[in-house]
Amino acid sequence: MKRLFILFLFVFLSIDIFAQTDSSHMNIDANYSRPFLIKDNTPVALGGYIEANTQYEGTDGIPEGFAFQFRRLTLFASSTISDNLKFLTEIEFEDGTKEINIEYAALDIMFNSLLNLRGGIVMNPIGSFNQNHDGPKWDFIDRPIEPTALLGATLSNVGFGLYGKYFISDLVFSYETYLTNGYDDHVIANDLNRTSLAAGKVNPEKFEESVSGIPMFSGKLAMKYRKIGEFGISYLNSVYNSWRIEGVEVDEKRSVNVLAFDLDVSITPTTYLRGEAAFVSVDVPESYSQQFGEKQYGGYVDIVQTVFQGEVFSFKDAKLNLCVRGEYVDFNSGTFNETGGNISDDITSFTGALSLRLTGSTVIKANYRYSIIQDLLGNPPSHNSALQFGLATYF
């Protein structure tokens, strides 16, 4: 199953696809590619989105019943301070008010299209989902497993960097590169008892200090052919441990390295494909047991097919989409030292979805998700399934 899914993933990520899109917008532009409300000559534009759903979930035939969820309310505001100065902030309330986060708050100083400076709280450009994660843009209720559980989306940190674009006829090239604070010791010292970048990003002190004292590097190169789509490659490196305390070295510098690939294309005018794959390498101390993986990888592929477009009730240009998602994440890619047997700890998941886009900014979603969850020792897997119904909208 694992090898078949990875083969399936990379066939789609390498296929030569003929598409018919015509836009210079890329994932690098996701923060500003949103509907904002501007009143007369006010200097600030406002916007936001919500996501809410209900689901009926069960594992191995044991139901958990219905649950209503208000997953997030996100508010954003932007201001064009001058022709060459822009500011944008994004504040998110998750699960009601269980979590309140400043996900983004950065000033852009624009010199020209190829060279611009950005500083503040920035989104680290690893993969595409971390930048382009707004619920109304997606036809699925759950966020993909690879960018969330593996990489810890949405990953943002305080720092500075450069970005830009270069245009050659129908080709658009973009780059981003940042030095920011990074992951912390919870990459391995966490309650999950596994290597987890998602746990390593949850540090309430990360906006004022760095655990390692060494900046995290994240960068991305992307290319878009306007008539086909976009391909990106990104890399991240972070020293995550407290290797020095009060000037005294107490450990080696232990690093996280991530290499990610992403693809966004239109196969036909009514068929859209999106995918992402990431490979993680973590320097784990020898004193930790083998349940803490040094190698992790995963990815997902979404296919969205428009089956109807036209008037639905009073909505003049509604779209009905039929969608499928396949995804796989291996949290511990390796073998046991004692037996040579495979270390499992992985998730394979498939989701079918039907979405009705009443407008470009409002979508109603119905999903069925089926997941196979394998534990560390490779015991018979558990099977989780969920029926979900929800909505997401910009406002």
Phi, psi and omega in degrees: 000314182299311184293322179296320181291317179297320176298315178302317181299311187279340169299316180288326182284347181243359186292146175274106189250135177259121186228177183219067172250161182213078182207146176264000178292137180229177178299332178298336182266005190301323182299322183263353179271062182223157175283120177248149176259124178240126182254114178050238183252023179296143185282351185242133174257140185241156176187186179168181175206160175232157172224128178218148182200169168233153178211152174241112191237149176206155180231126180052042176081000179259109184283148173259355179082184181280146174218134173262136186228132169252095193286318181197149168236122182240131177244137174222151181219143179225157179213131171268100185290319173206183182301331185243013180229124178228145176231140177219139175226150179223124180240129185240135173249115182254142177051058187076249175234026179298321176228135174234120187227141165272104183276334184203137175196091189221148175258131175255126174249110190259118178268312172199182185297334185267340185222114180218148180252135178230134180215148181131217173268114186242157173275122178292126187277071178248113190074195178250328184297324184301329178271326192242065193249004185300132182304318181296344179277350187246148180264003179246147181283312179279142172288152181299151184290319185300308180288335183270298184285329182273309185264339178087037175294146003267121186266114176227151182211163178272136180171197184223157177188180180241150176208163179182174179225152176222133186247132172225098181054240181275001179260138175232126177249143177221157176215153171218142176210129186225149166245121185218175164293164187223208180291166178232190186300341181292355171307323177239333181267077185219170181282350180282343182057039173207163172295127186212109174292330178298320177289328182285349179266346185273083182229108183297345181265000191291344179271003178227346178204160177251129181301317184272338186078008180238126183299144171276137176258132171222138182207156181213140171243136180220151178227136176232127168261118192304333182266002181235293183160200189237140173232136181226151174228133184223159183216144179222139175223129181215132167276119192256348188256160176278079187279345180223129180236120181051043176084356182255127178286122182246355182197169171287159171284120184248130191242158170247133174233133180230131173240128184226149177233143177216155184216133175226112183219159169253114181290317174223176177300342182242006182233124185238140179231137179221136180210159179207143175220142182223145179234124188243135174234128183232132176279101182261133179301147180297337180288345178275148181288171184288353177287349174264104187286142174270338179235134176221152175203164179178174179184176178211158173226128174248135172237125182239122180243121175282121182255346177205140174217123182166201184278130174233112187055240181262007181266114193287328187228053180282157178230135172252121184245138172253127192227152174219142177230134171239136182210154180210138175222130174248112183277352182206088182269104182175189179231156177288136181298323187284322187246341186078001179285159183290136170273126185270250182062064183219166179226130170243132186217144176229139180226132170253142186218148170234124183231140177245111178269102180293322171220179178293342185248359181228129183222137172254133189233140170233122185233149166233122182244135178232125185233141175247119187245118183254133179277179186301321188271358179077026175294167177310130188289159171267153183239122181244138177222154182210134167262131186226145174220131183197183179214158175213141180207142165283157175217000000 
